[in-house]
Protein backbone atom coordinates (compact mmCIF):
# COMPACT_ATOMS: atom_id res chain seq x y z
CA UNK A 1 0.00 0.00 0.00
CA UNK A 2 1.37 3.42 -0.93
CA UNK A 3 1.13 6.41 1.38
CA UNK A 4 1.15 10.04 0.32
CA UNK A 5 3.28 11.08 3.30
CA UNK A 6 4.93 9.94 6.49
CA UNK A 7 2.01 11.50 8.35
CA UNK A 8 -0.40 9.20 6.48
CA UNK A 9 1.71 6.15 7.32
CA UNK A 10 1.87 7.13 11.00
CA UNK A 11 -1.92 7.59 11.05
CA UNK A 12 -2.31 4.12 9.52
CA UNK A 13 -0.06 2.55 12.17
CA UNK A 14 -2.01 4.31 14.91
CA UNK A 15 -5.37 3.09 13.54
CA UNK A 16 -3.99 -0.45 13.42
CA UNK A 17 -2.74 -0.25 17.03
CA UNK A 18 0.88 -0.54 15.90
CA UNK A 19 2.06 2.83 17.21
CA UNK A 20 2.51 3.99 20.80
CA UNK A 21 2.86 7.60 21.87
CA UNK A 22 5.03 8.37 24.91
CA UNK A 23 4.25 11.79 26.39
CA UNK A 24 6.43 11.48 29.50
CA UNK A 25 9.78 13.33 29.38
CA UNK A 26 12.46 11.07 27.87
CA UNK A 27 16.20 11.66 27.53
CA UNK A 28 17.73 10.81 24.15
CA UNK A 29 21.09 10.06 25.74
CA UNK A 30 20.42 6.55 27.09
CA UNK A 31 16.78 6.32 28.10
CA UNK A 32 15.14 6.63 24.69
CA UNK A 33 17.57 4.21 23.07
CA UNK A 34 17.07 1.62 25.82
CA UNK A 35 13.28 1.76 25.46
CA UNK A 36 13.54 1.48 21.69
CA UNK A 37 15.97 -1.45 21.87
CA UNK A 38 13.73 -3.44 24.22
CA UNK A 39 10.58 -2.74 22.20
CA UNK A 40 12.29 -3.66 18.94
CA UNK A 41 13.71 -6.90 20.40
CA UNK A 42 10.20 -7.87 21.52
CA UNK A 43 8.76 -7.19 18.07
CA UNK A 44 6.83 -4.26 19.45
CA UNK A 45 5.19 -1.28 17.83
CA UNK A 46 6.55 1.95 16.44
CA UNK A 47 6.98 4.63 19.10
CA UNK A 48 6.62 8.40 19.00
CA UNK A 49 8.48 10.09 21.85
CA UNK A 50 6.56 13.36 22.14
CA UNK A 51 8.57 14.99 24.93
CA UNK A 52 12.30 14.54 24.32
CA UNK A 53 14.28 16.58 26.84
CA UNK A 54 17.84 17.82 27.28
CA UNK A 55 19.92 17.21 30.40
CA UNK A 56 18.68 20.50 31.88
CA UNK A 57 15.07 19.34 31.43
CA UNK A 58 14.24 21.70 28.58
CA UNK A 59 12.39 20.27 25.61
CA UNK A 60 13.94 19.77 22.20
CA UNK A 61 10.55 20.77 20.81
CA UNK A 62 10.44 17.97 18.25
CA UNK A 63 9.05 14.45 18.56
CA UNK A 64 11.15 11.41 17.69
CA UNK A 65 9.76 8.40 15.79
CA UNK A 66 11.51 5.03 16.23
CA UNK A 67 10.96 1.45 15.07
CA UNK A 68 8.88 2.67 12.15
CA UNK A 69 9.48 -0.37 9.96
CA UNK A 70 9.80 -2.88 12.79
CA UNK A 71 6.04 -3.21 13.21
ZAZANU-954337 format. One record per atom (N, C-alpha, C, O): x, z, y; residue in one letter. Coordinates in steps of 0.02 Angstrom, whole numbers, padded with zeros to 5 digits, always signed. Atoms other than C-alpha are relative to their C-alpha. Layout:
BEGIN
XZYA
...
//
This chain:
BEGIN
+00042+00000-00059X
+00000+00000+00000X
+00044+00000+00062X
+00092+00039+00066X
-00038+00004-00062X
+00068-00047+00171X
-00031+00046+00053X
-00092+00055+00055X
+00023-00043-00054X
+00056+00069+00320X
+00025-00029+00066X
+00081-00055+00069X
-00017+00028-00065X
+00057+00016+00502X
+00054+00041+00035X
+00092+00015+00076X
-00048-00043-00034X
+00164+00165+00554X
+00014+00061-00043X
-00020+00075-00092X
-00017-00062+00033X
+00247+00324+00497X
-00058+00050+00008X
-00074+00087-00038X
+00057-00045-00013X
+00101+00418+00575X
-00056-00013-00051X
-00087+00034-00076X
+00051+00017+00049X
-00020+00324+00460X
+00019+00025-00070X
-00023+00051-00106X
-00023-00023+00066X
+00086+00366+00307X
-00006+00076-00005X
-00026+00102-00056X
+00005-00073-00001X
+00094+00550+00356X
-00073+00021-00006X
-00088+00068-00043X
+00072-00016+00005X
-00096+00553+00380X
-00025-00011-00072X
-00065+00028-00097X
+00019+00013+00070X
-00116+00476+00206X
+00024+00057-00046X
-00014+00082-00087X
-00026-00055+00041X
-00003+00608+00127X
-00041+00064+00011X
-00055+00100-00036X
+00039-00060-00015X
-00101+00745+00215X
-00069-00003-00032X
-00092+00047-00060X
+00066+00008+00032X
-00269+00677+00155X
+00004+00010-00076X
-00042+00037-00107X
-00009-00005+00073X
-00200+00671-00023X
+00025+00069-00021X
+00033+00082-00081X
-00025-00066+00016X
-00137+00851-00012X
+00073+00001-00020X
+00096+00046-00054X
-00071+00006+00017X
+00044+00795-00027X
+00045+00011+00060X
+00102-00013+00062X
-00039-00017-00059X
+00103+00861+00141X
-00018+00070+00021X
-00077+00088+00024X
+00009-00069-00023X
+00126+01040+00199X
+00028+00006+00070X
+00082-00021+00084X
-00025-00014-00068X
+00143+01094+00380X
+00021+00073+00005X
-00016+00118-00013X
-00026-00067-00010X
+00251+01245+00419X
+00004+00013+00074X
+00042-00019+00110X
+00001-00014-00072X
+00213+01319+00589X
+00042+00060+00020X
+00055+00071+00079X
-00044-00057-00014X
+00322+01475+00574X
+00067-00025+00026X
+00089-00079+00008X
-00067+00020-00024X
+00489+01469+00667X
+00049-00006-00059X
+00053+00037-00102X
-00048+00013+00053X
+00623+01394+00554X
+00065-00024+00030X
+00066-00067+00074X
-00066+00021-00022X
+00810+01377+00583X
+00023-00061-00040X
+00015-00062-00101X
-00025+00057+00037X
+00886+01208+00540X
+00069+00012-00031X
+00093-00029-00070X
-00069-00012+00023X
+01055+01287+00503X
+00002+00009-00076X
+00037-00029-00110X
+00001-00010+00073X
+01021+01354+00327X
-00071+00007-00027X
-00085-00015-00083X
+00067-00015+00024X
+00839+01405+00316X
-00041-00063-00018X
-00069-00067-00072X
+00039+00061+00011X
+00757+01234+00332X
+00027-00039-00060X
-00012-00064-00101X
-00029+00038+00055X
+00878+01153+00211X
-00012+00035-00067X
-00022+00001-00118X
+00013-00037+00062X
+00854+01291+00081X
-00073-00010-00023X
-00085-00022-00082X
+00071+00012+00017X
+00664+01273+00088X
-00008-00070-00028X
-00040-00080-00079X
+00007+00070+00021X
+00677+01084+00074X
+00030-00011-00069X
+00001-00047-00110X
-00034+00009+00064X
+00799+01093-00072X
-00043+00028-00058X
-00049-00004-00110X
+00042-00031+00052X
+00686+01211-00172X
-00064-00040-00012X
-00084-00051-00069X
+00062+00039+00007X
+00529+01110-00137X
+00014-00066-00035X
-00024-00087-00079X
-00017+00064+00030X
+00614+00947-00183X
+00017+00008-00075X
-00004-00033-00116X
-00018-00012+00070X
+00685+01020-00345X
-00061+00013-00043X
-00062-00002-00103X
+00062-00015+00036X
+00510+01076-00393X
-00048-00059+00000X
-00104-00054-00027X
+00044+00058-00004X
+00438+00903-00359X
-00057+00010+00048X
-00111-00019+00041X
+00052-00018-00047X
+00341+00973-00213X
-00014-00053+00052X
+00012-00108+00051X
+00025+00047-00050X
+00259+00891-00064X
+00050-00011+00057X
+00102+00021+00062X
-00036+00010-00063X
+00327+00822+00098X
-00015+00061+00044X
-00066+00093+00036X
+00008-00058-00045X
+00349+00955+00232X
+00013-00021+00071X
+00060-00059+00086X
-00012+00007-00072X
+00331+00950+00420X
+00014+00070+00027X
-00030+00113+00027X
-00018-00063-00034X
+00424+01093+00504X
-00018-00010+00074X
+00014-00050+00109X
+00026+00011-00067X
+00328+01107+00668X
+00034+00042+00053X
+00027+00028+00113X
-00030-00046-00049X
+00429+01247+00750X
+00073+00013-00018X
+00091+00068-00039X
-00072-00006+00014X
+00615+01216+00727X
+00033+00033+00060X
+00025+00010+00117X
-00028-00039-00055X
+00714+01342+00829X
+00076+00004-00003X
+00107-00001-00057X
-00073-00010-00006X
+00892+01364+00891X
+00017+00073-00016X
-00027+00114-00028X
-00022-00068+00014X
+00996+01520+00860X
-00027+00050+00051X
-00040+00107+00033X
+00026-00046-00051X
+00934+01594+01025X
-00076+00006-00002X
-00105+00041+00040X
+00073-00004+00008X
+00753+01571+00967X
-00039-00051+00039X
-00100-00056+00031X
+00036+00051-00038X
+00712+01429+01085X
-00015-00060-00045X
+00022-00075-00092X
+00023+00055+00041X
+00619+01281+01014X
+00038-00065+00015X
+00057-00077+00073X
-00028+00066-00010X
+00697+01110+00988X
-00052-00047+00030X
-00035-00097+00061X
+00054+00040-00029X
+00527+01040+01039X
-00016-00063-00039X
-00051-00107-00013X
+00013+00060+00040X
+00522+00912+00899X
-00008+00022-00073X
+00033+00059-00100X
+00008-00017+00070X
+00453+00928+00723X
+00049-00038-00044X
+00077-00088-00024X
-00046+00031+00048X
+00558+00885+00570X
-00040-00014-00064X
-00072+00031-00091X
+00034+00020+00062X
+00488+00790+00420X
+00052-00007-00055X
+00103-00042-00046X
-00047+00004+00056X
+00576+00811+00252X
-00038-00016-00065X
-00099-00007-00069X
+00026+00016+00066X
+00548+00754+00073X
-00056-00052+00003X
-00103-00050-00037X
+00053+00050-00012X
+00444+00607+00134X
-00013-00042-00062X
-00071-00055-00078X
+00009+00044+00058X
+00474+00498-00019X
+00006+00037-00066X
+00005+00005-00119X
-00005-00039+00061X
+00490+00640-00144X
-00067+00019-00028X
-00071+00052-00080X
+00067-00021+00022X
+00302+00661-00161X
-00027-00046-00053X
-00083-00037-00077X
//
